[in-house]
Amino acid sequence: MLKRLIIASAIVIAIPAASWAGIGDIRLESKIASMKKAGVGPVVFPHDRHEKSIKCAECHPKIFKDKRGANDISMKFNMEGKFCGSPNCHNSPRTFPLYQCASCHTGVGAAK
């Protein structure tokens, strides 16, 4: 009985703690061979940094689906105003523009 109580308590504590912990960085690999050949690395999306200034409902689920791998993100779609290029994201005065490649892609100029 005590063992079950301890396990139940651990679950009750662990689930909210996991949601508070955040997701951290999300790495998006390029699907385009010429990008890789040119030395343009993957995008490293700092989800935790976005969580500090943007409410979840601003992005999920209307811009990004809440499931890893469910969003077909590409620069083409970004430039069309979808995903990161939506009017409230990197296609607005709110933050840096999409054409600052090194701000998101590793291996470009002064990339992070």
Backbone as a chain_set.jsonl record, in Angstrom:
{"seq": "MLKRLIIASAIVIAIPAASWAGIGDIRLESKIASMKKAGVGPVVFPHDRHEKSIKCAECHPKIFKDKRGANDISMKFNMEGKFCGSPNCHNSPRTFPLYQCASCHTGVGAAK", "coords": {"N": [[0.828, -1.195, 0.0], [1.899, 1.258, 0.841], [3.895, 1.524, -1.046], [2.39, 1.936, -3.408], [1.207, 4.385, -2.787], [3.449, 6.042, -2.68], [4.33, 5.883, -5.355], [2.079, 6.961, -6.679], [2.127, 9.558, -5.603], [4.569, 10.46, -6.613], [3.991, 10.543, -9.349], [1.965, 12.494, -9.417], [3.45, 14.714, -8.698], [5.474, 14.731, -10.655], [4.281, 15.105, -13.236], [3.173, 17.846, -13.417], [5.633, 19.142, -12.946], [7.16, 18.402, -15.149], [5.841, 19.788, -17.186], [6.352, 22.408, -16.42], [9.04, 22.505, -16.757], [9.627, 22.983, -19.406], [10.398, 22.789, -22.947], [12.833, 23.236, -24.196], [15.576, 23.454, -26.542], [14.768, 22.96, -29.981], [15.738, 21.089, -32.667], [15.893, 21.517, -36.089], [16.403, 19.854, -38.926], [17.729, 20.501, -42.186], [16.046, 19.79, -45.239], [17.006, 20.077, -47.697], [19.46, 19.37, -49.972], [21.33, 21.132, -51.176], [21.529, 23.193, -49.339], [22.794, 21.982, -47.183], [25.188, 21.307, -48.456], [26.195, 23.839, -48.93], [26.973, 24.515, -46.444], [25.147, 25.432, -44.656], [23.723, 25.057, -41.668], [21.46, 23.214, -39.475], [18.335, 24.545, -38.183], [18.167, 25.85, -34.981], [15.787, 25.958, -32.751], [14.926, 27.929, -30.113], [12.862, 26.997, -27.945], [12.278, 27.397, -25.206], [13.078, 30.064, -24.782], [11.207, 31.413, -26.318], [8.919, 30.726, -24.905], [9.082, 32.378, -22.682], [8.267, 34.914, -23.453], [6.04, 34.711, -25.056], [2.723, 33.596, -25.197], [1.499, 30.244, -25.058], [-0.859, 29.761, -26.57], [-0.696, 31.632, -28.585], [0.774, 30.526, -30.599], [0.19, 27.763, -30.697], [-2.679, 25.816, -31.252], [-2.845, 27.09, -33.697], [-0.78, 28.073, -35.42], [1.404, 26.31, -35.219], [1.271, 22.793, -34.99], [0.807, 20.783, -32.089], [2.473, 18.559, -32.028], [5.475, 16.852, -32.299], [7.239, 16.841, -35.332], [4.972, 17.083, -36.869], [4.644, 19.371, -38.317], [5.273, 20.753, -41.394], [7.678, 22.476, -41.863], [9.269, 24.953, -43.77], [11.503, 27.138, -45.58], [10.229, 28.159, -47.782], [7.488, 28.04, -47.06], [7.654, 29.662, -44.784], [8.338, 32.132, -45.96], [6.001, 32.588, -47.295], [4.386, 33.455, -45.331], [3.649, 31.64, -43.414], [4.026, 29.473, -40.53], [7.055, 30.231, -38.975], [7.155, 32.602, -40.337], [4.773, 33.879, -39.979], [2.366, 36.585, -39.591], [2.568, 37.599, -36.936], [5.037, 36.856, -36.051], [8.212, 36.319, -37.249], [7.748, 37.963, -39.375], [7.169, 40.507, -38.789], [7.417, 43.643, -36.957], [8.049, 42.864, -34.449], [10.257, 41.226, -33.919], [13.474, 39.948, -35.142], [13.908, 39.854, -38.767], [13.038, 37.327, -41.265], [15.081, 37.086, -43.207], [17.507, 37.267, -41.916], [19.517, 35.059, -41.747], [21.514, 33.808, -40.093], [20.539, 34.126, -37.577], [18.891, 32.034, -36.968], [19.763, 29.69, -38.332], [22.423, 27.394, -37.894], [25.932, 27.55, -38.577], [26.063, 29.649, -40.397], [27.538, 32.562, -41.276], [27.766, 34.606, -38.523], [26.523, 32.764, -36.86], [24.839, 31.277, -34.042]], "CA": [[0.0, 0.0, 0.0], [2.8, 2.412, 0.921], [4.57, 1.615, -2.345], [1.438, 2.549, -4.346], [1.055, 5.781, -2.395], [4.677, 6.728, -3.098], [4.301, 5.968, -6.821], [1.036, 7.929, -7.045], [2.631, 10.891, -5.24], [5.623, 10.815, -7.575], [3.336, 10.886, -10.618], [1.275, 13.775, -9.225], [4.484, 15.76, -8.678], [6.275, 14.708, -11.888], [3.579, 15.608, -14.421], [3.266, 19.313, -13.499], [7.035, 19.557, -13.018], [7.603, 18.233, -16.537], [5.295, 20.869, -18.007], [7.041, 23.641, -16.039], [10.438, 22.428, -17.176], [9.769, 23.477, -20.771], [10.841, 21.855, -23.973], [14.229, 23.477, -24.545], [15.856, 23.68, -27.961], [14.281, 22.004, -30.977], [16.643, 21.11, -33.823], [15.206, 21.227, -37.349], [17.376, 19.56, -39.978], [17.339, 20.91, -43.534], [15.698, 18.708, -46.164], [17.527, 20.475, -49.005], [20.868, 18.986, -50.084], [22.174, 22.285, -51.503], [21.741, 23.948, -48.095], [23.822, 21.25, -46.445], [26.427, 21.433, -49.221], [26.665, 25.216, -48.757], [27.404, 24.688, -45.063], [24.07, 25.987, -43.838], [23.33, 24.028, -40.719], [20.058, 23.144, -39.08], [17.777, 25.597, -37.335], [18.013, 25.493, -33.577], [14.684, 26.781, -32.266], [14.949, 28.0, -28.648], [11.475, 26.998, -27.478], [12.188, 27.977, -23.867], [13.174, 31.521, -24.897], [9.912, 31.868, -26.825], [7.941, 30.548, -23.822], [9.196, 33.476, -21.715], [7.64, 36.152, -23.92], [4.873, 34.429, -25.895], [1.808, 32.603, -24.618], [1.364, 29.034, -25.882], [-2.005, 29.874, -27.482], [-0.363, 32.486, -29.731], [1.363, 29.673, -31.647], [-0.386, 26.417, -30.711], [-2.364, 25.022, -32.434], [-3.189, 27.782, -34.951], [0.383, 28.215, -36.309], [2.157, 25.052, -35.125], [0.609, 21.674, -34.325], [1.485, 20.434, -30.838], [3.102, 17.24, -32.115], [6.789, 16.897, -32.94], [7.272, 16.263, -36.665], [3.686, 17.257, -37.557], [4.665, 20.631, -39.059], [6.181, 20.693, -42.544], [8.263, 23.818, -41.888], [10.281, 25.189, -44.798], [11.661, 28.562, -45.869], [9.179, 28.512, -48.744], [6.273, 28.326, -46.288], [7.922, 30.834, -43.94], [8.276, 33.325, -46.808], [4.587, 32.762, -47.659], [3.667, 33.937, -44.154], [3.235, 30.535, -42.551], [4.968, 29.059, -39.489], [7.874, 31.314, -38.407], [6.913, 33.809, -41.121], [3.41, 34.389, -39.784], [2.349, 38.036, -39.345], [2.923, 37.965, -35.564], [6.346, 36.307, -35.681], [9.366, 36.918, -37.918], [7.285, 38.781, -40.49], [6.588, 41.642, -38.07], [8.437, 44.435, -36.263], [8.206, 42.284, -33.108], [11.567, 40.574, -33.76], [14.316, 40.002, -36.346], [13.241, 39.337, -39.971], [13.407, 36.008, -41.789], [16.294, 37.072, -44.03], [18.708, 37.214, -41.077], [19.689, 33.601, -41.698], [22.356, 33.362, -38.987], [19.803, 34.192, -36.312], [18.25, 30.732, -36.741], [20.556, 28.585, -38.88], [23.808, 27.256, -37.459], [26.876, 27.444, -39.688], [25.924, 30.77, -41.333], [28.126, 33.797, -40.752], [27.966, 34.674, -37.077], [25.453, 31.978, -36.232], [25.041, 30.866, -32.647]], "C": [[0.871, 1.258, 0.0], [3.521, 2.623, -0.41], [3.659, 2.295, -3.375], [1.257, 4.034, -4.053], [2.269, 6.599, -2.84], [4.697, 6.905, -4.613], [3.272, 6.995, -7.272], [1.487, 9.349, -6.741], [3.689, 11.359, -6.223], [5.023, 11.233, -8.908], [2.662, 12.244, -10.519], [2.273, 14.928, -9.238], [5.193, 15.851, -10.023], [5.569, 15.318, -13.083], [3.587, 17.131, -14.479], [4.705, 19.797, -13.616], [7.561, 19.439, -14.438], [7.073, 19.352, -17.412], [5.95, 22.199, -17.667], [8.461, 23.661, -16.57], [10.652, 22.964, -18.583], [10.342, 22.43, -21.696], [12.314, 22.021, -24.285], [14.385, 23.701, -26.035], [15.282, 22.564, -28.83], [15.16, 22.166, -32.209], [15.878, 20.667, -35.063], [16.244, 21.059, -38.454], [16.846, 20.006, -41.335], [17.06, 19.683, -44.392], [16.314, 18.947, -47.537], [19.036, 20.227, -49.059], [21.776, 20.183, -50.35], [22.449, 23.153, -50.278], [22.855, 23.293, -47.287], [25.175, 21.413, -47.122], [27.039, 22.822, -49.049], [27.111, 25.496, -47.322], [26.363, 25.317, -44.154], [23.55, 24.869, -42.947], [21.854, 24.065, -40.386], [19.624, 24.39, -38.312], [17.727, 25.043, -35.918], [16.991, 26.465, -33.001], [14.676, 26.771, -30.742], [13.533, 28.119, -28.074], [11.345, 27.671, -26.115], [12.272, 29.503, -23.893], [11.848, 32.102, -25.396], [8.834, 31.77, -25.738], [7.938, 31.719, -22.847], [8.443, 34.728, -22.15], [6.364, 35.948, -24.74], [4.012, 33.372, -25.212], [1.637, 31.44, -25.592], [0.283, 29.181, -26.953], [-1.737, 30.803, -28.664], [0.15, 31.651, -30.905], [0.645, 28.332, -31.806], [-1.879, 26.463, -30.46], [-2.555, 25.775, -33.744], [-2.015, 27.959, -35.912], [1.171, 26.907, -36.368], [1.311, 24.0, -34.423], [1.453, 21.29, -33.117], [2.184, 19.079, -30.865], [4.406, 17.354, -32.888], [6.739, 16.173, -34.284], [5.993, 16.468, -37.472], [3.636, 18.517, -38.414], [5.7, 20.552, -40.178], [6.79, 22.084, -42.762], [9.327, 23.892, -42.975], [10.403, 26.691, -45.003], [10.604, 29.018, -46.863], [7.901, 28.886, -47.998], [6.467, 29.535, -45.382], [7.775, 32.119, -44.748], [6.846, 33.612, -47.286], [3.746, 33.23, -46.47], [3.143, 32.854, -43.237], [4.336, 30.255, -41.529], [5.734, 30.26, -38.932], [7.648, 32.643, -39.125], [5.52, 34.377, -40.957], [3.45, 35.86, -39.372], [2.732, 38.464, -37.928], [4.301, 37.477, -35.137], [7.456, 37.04, -36.428], [9.007, 37.619, -39.22], [6.584, 40.002, -39.884], [7.71, 42.445, -37.417], [8.752, 43.888, -34.869], [9.611, 41.71, -32.867], [12.356, 40.649, -35.067], [13.602, 39.371, -37.543], [13.8, 37.988, -40.431], [14.734, 35.995, -42.536], [17.58, 37.169, -43.212], [19.005, 35.746, -40.757], [20.435, 33.108, -40.458], [21.653, 33.433, -37.639], [19.138, 32.859, -35.972], [19.117, 29.551, -37.176], [21.964, 28.578, -38.3], [24.694, 27.167, -38.699], [26.766, 28.543, -40.715], [26.515, 32.002, -40.677], [28.396, 33.723, -39.269], [26.883, 33.91, -36.33], [25.851, 31.556, -34.835], [25.645, 29.492, -32.579]], "O": [[0.613, 2.202, -0.746], [3.728, 3.757, -0.843], [4.121, 3.145, -4.136], [1.163, 4.845, -4.974], [2.122, 7.722, -3.322], [5.049, 7.979, -5.101], [3.554, 7.812, -8.149], [1.253, 10.255, -7.541], [3.703, 12.524, -6.621], [5.501, 12.181, -9.531], [2.772, 13.06, -11.435], [1.964, 16.008, -9.742], [5.484, 16.954, -10.486], [6.213, 15.998, -13.881], [3.977, 17.682, -15.508], [4.967, 20.771, -14.32], [8.331, 20.29, -14.885], [7.785, 19.825, -18.299], [6.092, 23.047, -18.548], [9.021, 24.732, -16.807], [11.766, 23.364, -18.919], [10.718, 21.335, -21.278], [12.986, 21.042, -24.61], [13.435, 24.092, -26.714], [15.308, 21.389, -28.464], [15.303, 23.271, -32.731], [15.29, 19.586, -35.091], [16.886, 22.027, -38.862], [15.649, 19.901, -41.602], [17.747, 18.667, -44.286], [16.165, 18.123, -48.44], [19.795, 20.809, -48.284], [22.88, 20.247, -49.81], [23.503, 23.783, -50.194], [23.746, 23.97, -46.774], [26.188, 21.63, -46.457], [28.262, 22.965, -49.024], [27.576, 26.595, -47.02], [26.66, 25.69, -43.02], [23.009, 23.871, -43.422], [21.096, 24.854, -40.949], [20.452, 25.179, -37.855], [17.298, 23.911, -35.692], [17.286, 27.642, -32.789], [14.444, 25.726, -30.133], [13.072, 29.217, -27.76], [10.406, 28.434, -25.889], [11.602, 30.167, -23.102], [11.422, 33.163, -24.94], [7.946, 32.62, -25.657], [6.906, 32.024, -22.249], [8.025, 35.521, -21.307], [5.684, 36.917, -25.078], [4.525, 32.372, -24.711], [1.632, 31.636, -26.807], [0.478, 28.78, -28.1], [-2.475, 30.768, -29.649], [-0.021, 32.029, -32.064], [0.509, 27.825, -32.92], [-2.304, 27.116, -29.507], [-2.442, 25.172, -34.811], [-2.232, 27.993, -37.123], [1.557, 26.457, -37.447], [0.704, 24.274, -33.388], [2.673, 21.455, -33.126], [2.458, 18.511, -29.807], [4.437, 17.889, -33.996], [6.262, 15.042, -34.373], [5.929, 16.073, -38.636], [2.679, 18.711, -39.164], [6.879, 20.308, -39.919], [6.456, 22.775, -43.725], [10.178, 23.009, -43.089], [9.498, 27.44, -44.635], [10.134, 30.153, -46.787], [7.301, 29.926, -48.27], [5.554, 30.346, -45.225], [7.163, 33.082, -44.284], [6.523, 34.746, -47.64], [2.531, 33.384, -46.592], [2.295, 33.109, -42.383], [5.453, 30.755, -41.663], [5.114, 31.214, -38.462], [7.929, 33.701, -38.563], [5.118, 35.262, -41.712], [4.465, 36.329, -38.857], [3.181, 39.594, -37.738], [4.693, 37.662, -33.985], [7.623, 38.248, -36.26], [9.87, 37.843, -40.068], [5.559, 40.466, -40.384], [8.842, 41.966, -37.335], [9.636, 44.407, -34.187], [10.095, 41.713, -31.735], [11.945, 41.342, -35.998], [12.787, 38.464, -37.372], [14.888, 37.576, -40.031], [15.444, 34.99, -42.504], [18.664, 37.153, -43.796], [18.77, 35.271, -39.646], [20.043, 32.115, -39.845], [22.13, 32.856, -36.662], [18.854, 32.591, -34.805], [19.198, 28.54, -36.479], [22.619, 29.617, -38.22], [24.233, 26.747, -39.76], [27.313, 28.409, -41.809], [26.039, 32.438, -39.628], [29.164, 32.878, -38.809], [26.39, 34.359, -35.295], [27.031, 31.487, -34.492], [25.887, 28.978, -31.487]]}, "num_chains": 1, "name": "protein.A"}
